[in-house]
Amino acid sequence: MIRRIVALSAFAFLLASCSSDTNMPSTGGDPAAAQAVLRYLEAKAAADRDGVRAVLCSSMESQLDIEALSLSGLNAHLEGASCTTDAGSTTVTCTGVIVAEYGTETRELPLSQYNVVQEDGEWRWCGETTAP
C-alpha cells in the first residue's frame, strides 16, 4: 500500500511538471531567449537575488537589488506565464501575471515585453521594452 502511494505521488509530481503554466512557445526567435526571461520572472517573484543575477545583462547589473528584491516579502508567484520571442530574438513578449500579496490585498501585475541580449553565449534579461 505504501509503495502504491509513493508511486502515485511520484506520478502526480511528474504530471504536474509536464503541465506547468510556464510553457514558452516560440514564434520564430530563439526559445532560449524566452526561457531566460521566464527564469528572470521566476527569480524576481521569489526575490531570489542569485537567480536574477544569473540572467541579468551586464548593463543592468547596477539595478540588481532593485530587480531582485522589489517583490521581497510579498509572497509573489507567477500565474499563467507564457513567453514568446520575436523573429530577431531581441524582445520577448510574455502573458500571465505575477500575483503578489500587499497586506490583505492580492494584486496581479501583468507581464509585458522585455529586452534580451546575448552575452557570453547566453541570453540575458535586459529590462522592459518602452512603449512606442
C-alpha positions as CSV (number, residue, x, y, z in Angstrom):
1,M,0.0,0.0,0.0
2,I,2.8,2.4,0.9
3,R,4.6,1.6,-2.4
4,R,1.4,2.4,-4.3
5,I,1.1,5.8,-2.5
6,V,4.7,6.7,-3.2
7,A,4.3,5.6,-6.9
8,L,1.1,7.7,-7.3
9,S,2.7,10.7,-5.6
10,A,5.7,10.5,-7.9
11,F,3.4,10.1,-11.0
12,A,1.4,13.2,-9.8
13,F,4.6,15.2,-9.4
14,L,5.8,14.3,-12.9
15,L,2.4,15.0,-14.4
16,A,2.3,18.5,-12.7
17,S,5.8,19.2,-14.0
18,C,4.6,18.5,-17.6
19,S,1.5,20.6,-17.4
20,S,3.2,23.7,-15.9
21,D,1.9,27.1,-16.8
22,T,5.4,28.1,-17.9
23,N,5.3,26.7,-21.4
24,M,7.0,29.0,-23.8
25,P,6.2,28.6,-27.5
26,S,8.5,30.3,-29.9
27,T,7.2,32.3,-32.9
28,G,10.5,32.4,-34.8
29,G,13.1,33.6,-32.4
30,D,15.4,31.6,-30.2
31,P,13.3,29.8,-27.5
32,A,16.3,30.1,-25.1
33,A,15.7,33.9,-25.0
34,A,12.1,33.3,-23.8
35,Q,13.4,30.8,-21.3
36,A,15.9,33.4,-19.9
37,V,13.0,35.9,-19.4
38,L,10.9,33.3,-17.7
39,R,13.8,32.4,-15.4
40,Y,14.2,36.1,-14.6
41,L,10.5,36.4,-13.8
42,E,10.5,33.4,-11.6
43,A,13.6,34.6,-9.7
44,K,12.1,38.1,-9.3
45,A,8.8,36.7,-7.9
46,A,10.8,34.6,-5.5
47,A,13.1,37.5,-4.5
48,D,16.0,35.3,-5.5
49,R,18.9,37.6,-5.9
50,D,21.3,34.9,-7.2
51,G,18.6,33.7,-9.7
52,V,18.1,37.3,-11.0
53,R,21.9,37.8,-11.2
54,A,22.2,34.6,-13.3
55,V,20.1,36.0,-16.1
56,L,20.7,39.8,-15.8
57,C,22.5,41.5,-18.7
58,S,25.7,43.4,-17.8
59,S,24.2,46.9,-18.5
60,M,21.5,46.2,-15.8
61,E,24.0,45.0,-13.1
62,S,23.6,48.2,-11.2
63,Q,19.9,47.5,-10.8
64,L,20.4,44.0,-9.4
65,D,19.0,44.7,-5.9
66,I,16.0,46.7,-7.3
67,E,15.1,43.9,-9.7
68,A,15.8,41.1,-7.3
69,L,14.2,42.5,-4.1
70,S,11.3,44.6,-5.4
71,L,8.8,41.8,-4.6
72,S,10.5,40.6,-1.4
73,G,8.1,39.8,1.4
74,L,5.0,39.9,-0.9
75,N,4.6,36.1,-1.3
76,A,4.7,36.6,-5.0
77,H,4.4,33.9,-7.7
78,L,3.8,33.6,-11.4
79,E,0.4,32.5,-12.8
80,G,-0.2,31.6,-16.4
81,A,3.2,32.7,-17.6
82,S,3.9,32.1,-21.2
83,C,6.6,33.8,-23.3
84,T,7.4,34.1,-27.0
85,T,10.3,35.5,-28.8
86,D,10.2,37.7,-31.9
87,A,11.9,36.6,-35.1
88,G,15.1,38.6,-34.2
89,S,15.2,37.4,-30.6
90,T,15.7,40.9,-29.3
91,T,12.4,41.1,-27.5
92,V,10.3,38.6,-25.6
93,T,6.6,39.0,-25.0
94,C,5.1,37.4,-22.0
95,T,1.5,36.9,-20.9
96,G,0.3,36.0,-17.5
97,V,0.7,37.8,-14.2
98,I,2.8,38.0,-11.1
99,V,0.4,37.6,-8.1
100,A,1.6,39.5,-5.0
101,E,0.1,40.0,-1.6
102,Y,0.1,43.6,-0.3
103,G,-1.1,43.2,3.3
104,T,-4.6,41.7,3.0
105,E,-4.9,42.6,-0.7
106,T,-3.8,40.4,-3.6
107,R,-2.7,42.2,-6.8
108,E,-2.0,40.9,-10.2
109,L,0.9,42.5,-12.0
110,P,0.6,41.8,-15.7
111,L,3.7,40.5,-17.6
112,S,4.8,42.5,-20.6
113,Q,7.5,42.8,-23.2
114,Y,11.2,42.5,-22.3
115,N,14.5,43.2,-24.0
116,V,17.1,40.4,-24.2
117,V,20.7,40.3,-25.3
118,Q,23.1,37.5,-25.8
119,E,26.3,37.8,-23.7
120,D,28.9,35.1,-23.3
121,G,26.8,32.7,-25.4
122,E,23.8,33.1,-23.0
123,W,20.5,35.0,-23.4
124,R,20.1,37.7,-20.7
125,W,17.1,39.7,-19.5
126,C,17.9,43.4,-20.1
127,G,14.9,45.4,-19.0
128,E,11.3,46.0,-20.1
129,T,10.7,47.5,-23.5
130,T,9.4,51.0,-23.6
131,A,6.1,51.9,-25.3
132,P,6.5,53.3,-28.8
